[in-house]
Amino acid sequence: MEHDFVVSTVSGKVEEVAIEVHSRIYEWEKLFTIRTVNGNLETVSVGLSGEVVSIEVKTGDSIIPGMVLAFIKDDLIPTGCD
């Protein structure tokens, strides 16, 4: 089974993990808050809904752009083929 993943677009430290494993997320919901190396707070969200399969970081972890933060099982229901 394939999962979508949430990646960081910035370098910094994880300030907040706003989700839990097996929780349901909705499009553009806040998933993580990152304090960038410049001191700004960035909110991480994605354009999909589904179930959180795993969280790969915790509060205080240092991250870099492209680093996977979480895996999501998208709940998009495929249309049937007739």
C-alpha positions as CSV (number, residue, x, y, z in Angstrom):
1,M,0.0,0.0,0.0
2,E,1.3,3.4,-0.9
3,H,1.3,6.4,1.4
4,D,1.7,10.1,0.8
5,F,4.3,11.8,2.8
6,V,4.6,15.2,4.4
7,V,8.0,16.9,3.9
8,S,9.7,20.0,5.3
9,T,10.3,22.9,3.0
10,V,12.6,24.7,5.5
11,S,15.5,24.1,7.9
12,G,14.9,24.5,11.6
13,K,13.5,22.8,14.7
14,V,10.1,21.2,15.3
15,E,8.2,23.4,17.7
16,E,4.9,21.5,17.7
17,V,3.6,18.2,16.4
18,A,-0.2,18.9,16.1
19,I,-1.1,15.3,15.0
20,E,-1.0,11.8,16.4
21,V,-0.5,8.4,14.8
22,H,-3.9,7.0,13.6
23,S,-5.6,10.4,13.8
24,R,-7.5,11.8,10.9
25,I,-6.3,14.9,9.1
26,Y,-8.1,17.2,6.7
27,E,-6.9,19.3,3.8
28,W,-4.7,22.3,4.9
29,E,-5.0,21.4,8.6
30,K,-1.9,22.4,10.7
31,L,0.2,19.3,11.1
32,F,3.5,20.8,12.4
33,T,5.0,24.1,13.5
34,I,8.6,24.7,12.6
35,R,10.9,27.4,13.9
36,T,13.2,28.2,11.0
37,V,16.9,29.0,11.3
38,N,15.9,32.7,11.0
39,G,13.6,32.4,14.0
40,N,10.3,32.6,12.0
41,L,7.5,30.1,12.7
42,E,6.3,28.1,9.7
43,T,3.1,26.0,9.7
44,V,3.3,22.7,7.8
45,S,0.0,21.5,6.1
46,V,-0.9,19.4,3.1
47,G,-3.7,19.3,0.5
48,L,-5.0,15.9,1.4
49,S,-7.2,14.2,3.9
50,G,-6.6,10.8,5.5
51,E,-5.1,8.9,8.4
52,V,-1.7,9.5,9.9
53,V,0.3,6.3,9.5
54,S,3.5,7.4,11.2
55,I,5.2,10.5,12.5
56,E,8.9,10.6,11.8
57,V,9.9,13.6,14.0
58,K,9.2,14.9,17.5
59,T,9.3,18.3,19.2
60,G,12.8,19.6,19.3
61,D,14.1,17.6,16.3
62,S,16.3,19.5,13.8
63,I,15.0,19.2,10.2
64,I,16.1,20.2,6.7
65,P,14.3,20.8,3.5
66,G,13.0,17.6,1.9
67,M,13.0,15.7,5.2
68,V,10.0,13.4,5.7
69,L,7.9,14.5,8.7
70,A,5.0,12.0,8.5
71,F,3.3,9.4,6.3
72,I,-0.4,9.8,5.5
73,K,-2.8,7.2,4.1
74,D,-4.9,9.3,1.7
75,D,-8.6,8.4,2.0
76,L,-9.5,9.4,-1.5
77,I,-11.9,6.8,-2.7
78,P,-11.1,5.7,-6.2
79,T,-14.0,5.7,-8.6
80,G,-15.2,2.3,-9.8
81,C,-14.5,1.1,-13.3
82,D,-17.5,-0.1,-15.2
